[in-house]
Amino acid sequence: MNIKKIKAALTASLLALPAISIAAPPTAPGLPNQITSVWDVFIKILNFIWPVFIGFAIIMFIVAGFFFLTANGEPGKLSTARTSVIWGIVGVAVGVIAFSIPYIIQKGLVDN
């Protein structure tokens, strides 16, 4: 039981180290790409994840197109291809909404 707790604490601390090191204050004011708050760390993380999300979405639409090309008119395969496209569109919509929520919160709460 204690070993599980130790492993969980070690894993959590190792996962938190990159965020802690990024959140270190800059040594000189006015440096480009300086991080001055937790919000800046959050934005940096989102700016890293956004291209990965876009790349994944493009790959999923290419796979769905491949499903359409290889369906050969079979209703089951066409249904699978249509479902892939629909879920791809839903995923992109959810992703865009999820990535816009922090900016909406910033404009609504921080800037007021």
C-alpha positions as CSV (number, residue, x, y, z in Angstrom):
1,M,0.0,0.0,0.0
2,N,2.8,2.4,0.9
3,I,4.7,1.6,-2.2
4,K,1.7,2.6,-4.3
5,K,1.5,5.9,-2.6
6,I,5.2,6.5,-3.0
7,K,5.1,5.7,-6.7
8,A,2.0,7.9,-7.2
9,A,3.8,10.8,-5.4
10,L,7.0,10.3,-7.4
11,T,5.1,10.2,-10.6
12,A,3.1,13.3,-9.8
13,S,6.2,15.2,-8.8
14,L,8.0,14.2,-12.0
15,L,5.1,15.3,-14.1
16,A,4.9,18.6,-12.3
17,L,8.6,19.4,-12.7
18,P,8.4,20.8,-16.3
19,A,5.6,23.1,-15.4
20,I,7.4,24.3,-12.4
21,S,10.6,25.0,-14.3
22,I,8.7,26.9,-17.0
23,A,7.0,29.0,-14.4
24,A,10.4,30.3,-13.1
25,P,10.5,34.1,-13.2
26,P,12.7,35.7,-15.9
27,T,16.1,37.0,-14.9
28,A,15.9,40.2,-16.8
29,P,12.8,42.3,-17.6
30,G,11.8,42.7,-21.2
31,L,13.1,39.4,-22.5
32,P,11.0,37.9,-25.3
33,N,8.9,34.9,-24.4
34,Q,9.1,35.6,-20.7
35,I,6.7,33.9,-18.4
36,T,5.4,36.1,-15.7
37,S,2.3,34.3,-14.4
38,V,0.5,31.0,-14.3
39,W,-1.7,32.2,-17.2
40,D,1.4,32.5,-19.4
41,V,2.3,28.9,-18.6
42,F,-1.2,27.8,-19.5
43,I,-1.1,29.7,-22.8
44,K,2.3,28.2,-23.6
45,I,0.9,24.7,-23.0
46,L,-2.1,25.4,-25.2
47,N,0.1,26.8,-27.9
48,F,2.1,23.5,-27.9
49,I,-1.0,21.3,-27.9
50,W,-2.9,23.2,-30.6
51,P,-0.7,22.1,-33.6
52,V,-0.7,18.6,-32.3
53,F,-4.5,18.7,-32.2
54,I,-4.7,20.1,-35.8
55,G,-2.3,17.5,-37.1
56,F,-4.4,14.7,-35.4
57,A,-7.6,16.1,-36.9
58,I,-6.1,16.2,-40.4
59,I,-4.9,12.6,-40.1
60,M,-8.3,11.5,-38.9
61,F,-10.0,13.1,-41.9
62,I,-7.5,11.5,-44.2
63,V,-8.3,8.1,-42.7
64,A,-12.0,8.8,-43.1
65,G,-11.4,9.7,-46.8
66,F,-9.5,6.4,-47.1
67,F,-12.5,4.6,-45.7
68,F,-14.6,6.2,-48.4
69,L,-12.2,5.3,-51.1
70,T,-12.0,1.6,-50.0
71,A,-15.7,1.2,-49.4
72,N,-16.5,0.1,-53.0
73,G,-20.2,0.9,-52.5
74,E,-20.6,-1.5,-49.5
75,P,-23.2,-0.1,-47.2
76,G,-21.5,-1.1,-44.0
77,K,-18.2,0.4,-45.0
78,L,-19.9,3.6,-46.2
79,S,-21.7,3.9,-42.9
80,T,-18.3,3.5,-41.1
81,A,-16.8,6.2,-43.3
82,R,-19.7,8.6,-42.8
83,T,-19.5,8.0,-39.0
84,S,-15.8,8.7,-39.1
85,V,-16.4,12.1,-40.8
86,I,-19.2,13.0,-38.5
87,W,-17.1,12.2,-35.4
88,G,-14.2,14.1,-36.9
89,I,-16.3,17.2,-37.3
90,V,-17.7,16.8,-33.8
91,G,-14.1,16.4,-32.5
92,V,-12.9,19.5,-34.3
93,A,-15.9,21.5,-33.0
94,V,-15.2,20.4,-29.4
95,G,-11.5,21.1,-29.8
96,V,-12.1,24.6,-31.0
97,I,-14.5,25.3,-28.2
98,A,-12.2,23.8,-25.6
99,F,-9.2,25.9,-26.8
100,S,-11.4,29.1,-26.9
101,I,-12.7,28.7,-23.3
102,P,-9.4,30.0,-21.6
103,Y,-9.5,33.1,-23.8
104,I,-13.2,33.7,-23.0
105,I,-12.4,33.4,-19.3
106,Q,-9.5,35.8,-19.6
107,K,-11.6,38.4,-21.4
108,G,-14.5,38.0,-19.0
109,L,-12.7,37.7,-15.7
110,V,-9.1,39.0,-16.0
111,D,-9.6,42.0,-18.2
112,N,-12.5,43.5,-16.2
